[in-house]
Amino acid sequence: MNVFRRTFTSVSFIAPIIAGKMNNLQPRLQTLAQLIPPLTASMHKGECGRVAAIGGCEEYTGAPYFVAYTALRLGTDIAYVICEKDAGTVIKSYSPDVIVAPYLRSVDNPDRTLDDVQSKIERVLDKVHAVSVGSGLGTDTNIAESVRRAISAARERKLPIVVDADALALVCDTPDVISGYTNAVLTPNAPEFARLCTALGIPPDQQPIDQTAQLVATKLNGPTLLVKGPRDIITDGHSIFVCDETSGLRRCGGQGDMLSGAILTFLAWGQLYKRGAWKSTARDSIHKSVPMHAAYAASMLTRHASYLAYEECSRATMSSSVLEQMDISFDNKFEEILKAVKPK
């Protein structure tokens, strides 16, 4: 077992202001810690968060597992994976800790109507505090329609939503599926961000990326954007964080799914925090900016876990190597702070 627990200081740089209109915020670790539920002997199952990852098809079974299992490694109580029928047994074999619901149906498996799929998904959404969509989704039109309906149902329930990977194609095709919704985080990589810019009529490479990201977020009018890269750019169109926490040098597939799982975790905790499930002695209030802070915290932890995995495994680093470091990354960043930020 890796016991490397040396604490690293997070570094945050504030990106340039556009025309003097952007409010710059630099998240304090003490502020981020407000979103973390205190563990007490009186808690019950589910009070540290219930989450769902919608994704996973015949070809891509690992992605939604990484989302759900990251959430569990960081401390959520229950994690569902809602996947396509042919992916269900495979994902169940990865771990007994994840609840697998093989409700999605592809064009090749039309034994369940879209309305029936929607009904089953909504029953899960009624149980959870946050949902992610897109990891390992594939391009099947039936599955895409089910996910579109799931996003709409999540919005009706005011659930936080993480939109990643193949679900970003839905946003490019129909921006209204997520535009105007403030309780969402989109996580495009460089090619996905370029496609999103083009879909919104914004040149992707004529301005610095932080300014372009702000324009995209402004155009979407609500969601927070986390543009993955050498530095992760996080903006809701009003404020901006730039996380350049040191990460490993391997770019193996699956790390973006772990980032989604970490965002999902902090969004679920933020939902509980806003409901008053616990209080903190920290002075900052983040009720109105939970998605921004959740995205930053997740970026910092995932990048640090990547660094720890690379320090141990070097070129042999795989996504499973990073996953094994997520809890250590969390302890390195928050263990001492949580001792000081005590619940009331």
VEXDREN-2710 file (C-alpha; in Angstrom, 1 decimal):
% VEXDREN-2710
k/r/px/py/pz
1/MET/0.0/0.0/0.0
2/ASN/1.2/3.5/-0.8
3/VAL/1.8/5.5/2.4
4/PHE/3.1/8.6/0.7
5/ARG/1.1/11.3/2.6
6/ARG/3.4/14.4/2.3
7/THR/1.1/17.4/2.2
8/PHE/1.4/19.7/-0.9
9/THR/0.2/23.3/-1.0
10/SER/-2.3/24.0/-3.8
11/VAL/-1.4/26.8/-6.1
12/SER/-4.1/28.8/-7.8
13/PHE/-3.6/31.6/-10.3
14/ILE/-6.3/34.0/-11.2
15/ALA/-6.8/34.5/-15.0
16/PRO/-6.9/37.9/-16.7
17/ILE/-10.0/40.0/-16.3
18/ILE/-12.0/40.7/-19.4
19/ALA/-12.8/44.3/-19.8
20/GLY/-12.7/44.7/-16.1
21/LYS/-16.0/42.9/-15.6
22/MET/-15.0/39.6/-14.2
23/ASN/-15.1/39.1/-10.4
24/ASN/-12.0/37.1/-9.5
25/LEU/-12.2/34.6/-6.7
26/GLN/-9.4/32.5/-5.3
27/PRO/-10.8/29.5/-3.4
28/ARG/-9.3/28.9/0.1
29/LEU/-8.9/25.3/1.2
30/GLN/-10.8/26.3/4.3
31/THR/-13.7/27.4/2.1
32/LEU/-13.7/24.2/0.1
33/ALA/-13.7/22.2/3.3
34/GLN/-17.1/23.6/4.2
35/LEU/-18.5/21.2/1.5
36/ILE/-17.1/18.1/3.2
37/PRO/-19.6/16.4/5.6
38/PRO/-18.2/15.9/9.1
39/LEU/-18.3/12.2/10.2
40/THR/-20.2/11.6/13.4
41/ALA/-21.4/8.5/15.1
42/SER/-25.1/9.6/14.7
43/MET/-25.0/9.6/10.9
44/HIS/-27.1/7.2/8.8
45/LYS/-26.5/5.6/5.4
46/GLY/-26.8/8.1/2.6
47/GLU/-26.1/11.2/4.7
48/CYS/-22.7/11.6/3.1
49/GLY/-24.2/11.6/-0.3
50/ARG/-25.9/9.4/-2.9
51/VAL/-24.8/9.8/-6.5
52/ALA/-25.5/8.4/-9.9
53/ALA/-23.4/8.1/-13.0
54/ILE/-25.3/7.6/-16.3
55/GLY/-23.1/6.1/-18.9
56/GLY/-21.5/2.8/-20.0
57/CYS/-22.2/0.8/-23.2
58/GLU/-21.0/-2.4/-24.7
59/GLU/-17.6/-0.9/-25.7
60/TYR/-17.0/1.4/-22.7
61/THR/-17.6/-0.2/-19.3
62/GLY/-14.7/1.3/-17.4
63/ALA/-15.6/5.0/-17.6
64/PRO/-18.8/5.0/-15.5
65/TYR/-17.1/2.7/-13.0
66/PHE/-14.3/5.2/-12.6
67/VAL/-16.9/8.0/-12.0
68/ALA/-18.8/6.0/-9.4
69/TYR/-15.9/4.5/-7.6
70/THR/-14.1/7.8/-7.3
71/ALA/-17.1/9.1/-5.5
72/LEU/-17.0/6.2/-3.1
73/ARG/-13.2/6.6/-2.6
74/LEU/-13.8/10.2/-1.6
75/GLY/-16.5/9.4/0.8
76/THR/-20.0/9.3/-0.7
77/ASP/-22.2/6.5/0.8
78/ILE/-24.0/5.2/-2.3
79/ALA/-23.1/5.3/-6.0
80/TYR/-25.3/4.1/-8.8
81/VAL/-24.2/3.3/-12.4
82/ILE/-27.1/3.5/-14.9
83/CYS/-25.8/1.8/-18.0
84/GLU/-26.7/0.0/-21.2
85/LYS/-28.0/-3.6/-20.8
86/ASP/-24.9/-5.2/-22.3
87/ALA/-22.6/-3.3/-20.0
88/GLY/-24.3/-4.2/-16.8
89/THR/-22.9/-7.6/-16.0
90/VAL/-19.4/-6.4/-16.8
91/ILE/-19.6/-3.3/-14.5
92/LYS/-21.1/-5.4/-11.8
93/SER/-18.0/-7.7/-11.9
94/TYR/-15.7/-4.8/-11.2
95/SER/-16.9/-4.2/-7.6
96/PRO/-19.8/-5.1/-5.3
97/ASP/-19.7/-1.5/-3.9
98/VAL/-21.3/0.0/-6.9
99/ILE/-25.1/-0.4/-7.5
100/VAL/-25.5/-1.2/-11.2
101/ALA/-28.8/-0.5/-13.0
102/PRO/-28.6/-1.7/-16.7
103/TYR/-31.7/0.4/-17.8
104/LEU/-30.4/2.0/-20.9
105/ARG/-31.3/0.4/-24.2
106/SER/-29.4/0.8/-27.5
107/VAL/-31.0/0.5/-31.0
108/ASP/-29.9/-3.1/-31.0
109/ASN/-31.6/-3.9/-27.7
110/PRO/-35.1/-2.5/-28.2
111/ASP/-36.8/-4.7/-25.5
112/ARG/-37.7/-1.7/-23.4
113/THR/-39.4/1.5/-24.6
114/LEU/-37.8/4.9/-24.1
115/ASP/-40.7/5.9/-21.8
116/ASP/-40.0/2.8/-19.6
117/VAL/-36.3/3.6/-19.5
118/GLN/-37.1/7.2/-18.5
119/SER/-39.4/6.0/-15.7
120/LYS/-36.7/3.7/-14.3
121/ILE/-34.0/6.4/-14.4
122/GLU/-36.3/8.9/-12.7
123/ARG/-36.7/6.5/-9.8
124/VAL/-33.0/6.6/-9.3
125/LEU/-32.9/10.4/-9.6
126/ASP/-35.4/10.6/-6.9
127/LYS/-32.9/9.0/-4.5
128/VAL/-29.7/10.8/-5.3
129/HIS/-28.2/14.2/-4.5
130/ALA/-26.3/14.6/-7.8
131/VAL/-25.9/12.9/-11.2
132/SER/-23.2/12.8/-13.9
133/VAL/-23.9/12.0/-17.6
134/GLY/-21.7/11.0/-20.5
135/SER/-18.9/8.8/-19.3
136/GLY/-18.7/5.8/-21.7
137/LEU/-22.0/6.7/-23.2
138/GLY/-21.1/6.0/-26.8
139/THR/-23.0/7.4/-29.8
140/ASP/-26.2/5.2/-29.9
141/THR/-29.2/7.4/-30.7
142/ASN/-31.6/5.6/-28.3
143/ILE/-29.1/6.0/-25.4
144/ALA/-28.6/9.7/-26.4
145/GLU/-32.3/10.3/-26.2
146/SER/-32.6/8.6/-22.8
147/VAL/-29.8/10.8/-21.5
148/ARG/-31.4/13.9/-22.9
149/ARG/-34.5/13.0/-21.0
150/ALA/-32.5/12.2/-17.9
151/ILE/-30.9/15.7/-18.0
152/SER/-34.4/17.2/-18.3
153/ALA/-35.6/15.1/-15.3
154/ALA/-32.6/16.1/-13.2
155/ARG/-33.2/19.8/-14.0
156/GLU/-36.8/19.4/-12.9
157/ARG/-35.6/18.0/-9.6
158/LYS/-33.0/20.8/-9.3
159/LEU/-30.2/18.2/-9.0
160/PRO/-26.6/19.1/-9.7
161/ILE/-25.4/17.7/-13.0
162/VAL/-21.9/16.9/-14.3
163/VAL/-21.8/16.8/-18.2
164/ASP/-18.8/15.0/-19.6
165/ALA/-17.5/13.1/-22.6
166/ASP/-20.2/11.9/-25.0
167/ALA/-23.0/13.9/-23.3
168/LEU/-21.1/17.1/-24.4
169/ALA/-22.1/16.2/-28.0
170/LEU/-25.8/16.6/-26.9
171/VAL/-24.9/20.1/-25.7
172/CYS/-23.2/20.9/-29.0
173/ASP/-26.3/19.6/-30.9
174/THR/-28.8/21.3/-28.6
175/PRO/-27.3/23.8/-26.2
176/ASP/-30.8/24.4/-24.6
177/VAL/-30.5/21.0/-23.0
178/ILE/-28.2/22.6/-20.3
179/SER/-28.2/26.3/-21.0
180/GLY/-29.7/28.5/-18.3
181/TYR/-29.1/25.9/-15.6
182/THR/-26.7/27.1/-12.9
183/ASN/-26.4/23.8/-11.1
184/ALA/-24.3/22.1/-13.7
185/VAL/-20.6/21.6/-14.5
186/LEU/-19.4/20.8/-18.0
187/THR/-15.9/19.3/-18.3
188/PRO/-14.7/19.4/-21.9
189/ASN/-11.1/18.5/-22.9
190/ALA/-9.4/20.5/-25.7
191/PRO/-11.2/18.9/-28.7
192/GLU/-14.5/18.9/-27.0
193/PHE/-14.1/22.5/-26.0
194/ALA/-13.3/23.5/-29.6
195/ARG/-16.5/21.7/-30.8
196/LEU/-18.5/23.5/-28.1
197/CYS/-17.1/26.8/-29.1
198/THR/-18.0/26.2/-32.8
199/ALA/-21.5/25.1/-31.9
200/LEU/-22.0/28.4/-30.0
201/GLY/-20.5/30.5/-32.7
202/ILE/-17.4/31.4/-30.8
203/PRO/-14.0/31.1/-32.4
204/PRO/-12.0/28.6/-30.3
205/ASP/-8.5/29.9/-30.8
206/GLN/-8.6/33.7/-31.4
207/GLN/-8.3/34.6/-27.7
208/PRO/-6.5/33.2/-24.6
209/ILE/-8.3/30.1/-23.5
210/ASP/-9.4/31.6/-20.2
211/GLN/-11.2/34.4/-22.0
212/THR/-12.7/32.1/-24.6
213/ALA/-14.0/29.9/-21.7
214/GLN/-15.6/32.9/-20.1
215/LEU/-17.4/33.7/-23.4
216/VAL/-18.7/30.1/-23.7
217/ALA/-19.9/30.1/-20.1
218/THR/-21.6/33.5/-20.6
219/LYS/-23.3/32.2/-23.8
220/LEU/-24.6/29.1/-21.9
221/ASN/-25.9/31.5/-19.2
222/GLY/-25.7/29.4/-16.1
223/PRO/-23.5/26.3/-16.2
224/THR/-20.0/26.2/-14.8
225/LEU/-17.3/25.3/-17.3
226/LEU/-14.2/23.3/-16.4
227/VAL/-11.9/23.2/-19.5
228/LYS/-9.2/20.5/-19.0
229/GLY/-5.6/21.2/-19.9
230/PRO/-2.2/22.0/-18.6
231/ARG/-4.1/24.3/-16.3
232/ASP/-7.7/23.6/-15.7
233/ILE/-9.8/26.7/-16.4
234/ILE/-13.0/27.0/-14.3
235/THR/-15.6/29.7/-14.9
236/ASP/-19.3/30.4/-14.7
237/GLY/-19.0/33.5/-16.8
238/HIS/-18.7/35.8/-13.8
239/SER/-15.8/34.4/-11.8
240/ILE/-12.8/32.3/-12.8
241/PHE/-10.4/29.9/-11.1
242/VAL/-7.3/28.4/-12.7
243/CYS/-6.0/25.3/-11.1
244/ASP/-2.4/24.3/-12.0
245/GLU/-1.9/21.8/-9.2
246/THR/1.0/19.6/-10.2
247/SER/-0.1/16.4/-12.0
248/GLY/1.6/13.3/-13.3
249/LEU/2.9/13.1/-16.9
250/ARG/0.8/10.2/-18.0
251/ARG/-2.4/10.9/-19.9
252/CYS/-4.1/7.5/-19.8
253/GLY/-7.8/7.3/-20.5
254/GLY/-10.1/7.4/-17.5
255/GLN/-8.6/10.3/-15.6
256/GLY/-11.4/12.6/-16.9
257/ASP/-14.0/10.1/-15.6
258/MET/-12.3/10.3/-12.1
259/LEU/-12.5/14.1/-12.4
260/SER/-16.2/13.8/-13.1
261/GLY/-16.6/11.5/-10.1
262/ALA/-14.8/14.0/-7.9
263/ILE/-17.0/16.9/-9.1
264/LEU/-20.1/14.7/-8.6
265/THR/-19.0/14.1/-5.0
266/PHE/-18.5/17.8/-4.1
267/LEU/-21.7/18.8/-5.9
268/ALA/-23.7/16.2/-3.9
269/TRP/-22.0/17.4/-0.7
270/GLY/-22.8/21.0/-1.7
271/GLN/-26.5/20.0/-2.2
272/LEU/-26.5/18.7/1.4
273/TYR/-24.6/21.7/2.7
274/LYS/-27.1/24.1/1.2
275/ARG/-29.9/22.2/2.9
276/GLY/-28.2/22.8/6.3
277/ALA/-27.2/19.1/6.8
278/TRP/-24.2/20.6/8.7
279/LYS/-22.6/23.9/9.5
280/SER/-19.0/25.1/9.5
281/THR/-17.0/27.5/11.5
282/ALA/-15.3/28.8/8.3
283/ARG/-16.3/32.4/7.6
284/ASP/-16.9/32.2/3.8
285/SER/-20.3/31.4/2.5
286/ILE/-20.4/29.5/-0.8
287/HIS/-24.1/28.8/-1.2
288/LYS/-24.3/30.6/-4.5
289/SER/-21.1/29.3/-6.0
290/VAL/-21.1/25.6/-5.1
291/PRO/-20.4/24.4/-8.7
292/MET/-17.3/26.7/-9.0
293/HIS/-15.9/25.5/-5.8
294/ALA/-16.8/21.8/-6.4
295/ALA/-15.1/22.0/-9.8
296/TYR/-11.9/23.5/-8.3
297/ALA/-11.8/21.0/-5.4
298/ALA/-12.2/18.1/-7.8
299/SER/-9.6/19.4/-10.2
300/MET/-7.1/19.9/-7.4
301/LEU/-7.6/16.4/-6.0
302/THR/-7.6/14.6/-9.3
303/ARG/-4.4/16.3/-10.4
304/HIS/-2.7/15.6/-7.1
305/ALA/-3.8/11.9/-7.3
306/SER/-2.3/11.8/-10.8
307/TYR/0.9/13.2/-9.4
308/LEU/1.1/10.6/-6.6
309/ALA/0.4/7.8/-9.0
310/TYR/3.1/8.9/-11.4
311/GLU/5.6/9.3/-8.5
312/GLU/5.0/5.6/-7.7
313/CYS/4.4/4.0/-11.1
314/SER/6.1/6.4/-13.6
315/ARG/5.4/5.2/-17.2
316/ALA/3.4/2.3/-15.9
317/THR/0.8/4.6/-14.5
318/MET/-2.7/3.6/-15.4
319/SER/-6.1/5.1/-14.5
320/SER/-6.5/2.4/-11.8
321/SER/-3.2/3.7/-10.4
322/VAL/-4.7/7.2/-10.0
323/LEU/-7.9/5.8/-8.6
324/GLU/-5.9/4.2/-5.8
325/GLN/-4.5/7.6/-4.8
326/MET/-7.7/9.5/-4.6
327/ASP/-8.2/9.0/-0.9
328/ILE/-4.6/9.8/-0.2
329/SER/-4.9/13.0/-2.3
330/PHE/-7.9/13.9/-0.2
331/ASP/-6.1/13.4/3.0
332/ASN/-3.1/15.4/1.9
333/LYS/-5.2/18.4/1.1
334/PHE/-7.9/18.3/3.7
335/GLU/-7.0/16.2/6.7
336/GLU/-5.4/19.0/8.8
337/ILE/-8.0/21.6/7.7
338/LEU/-10.9/19.4/8.7
339/LYS/-9.5/19.2/12.2
340/ALA/-9.7/23.0/12.4
341/VAL/-13.0/23.5/10.5
342/LYS/-15.2/21.8/13.1
343/PRO/-18.9/21.3/12.6
344/LYS/-21.3/23.3/14.8
END
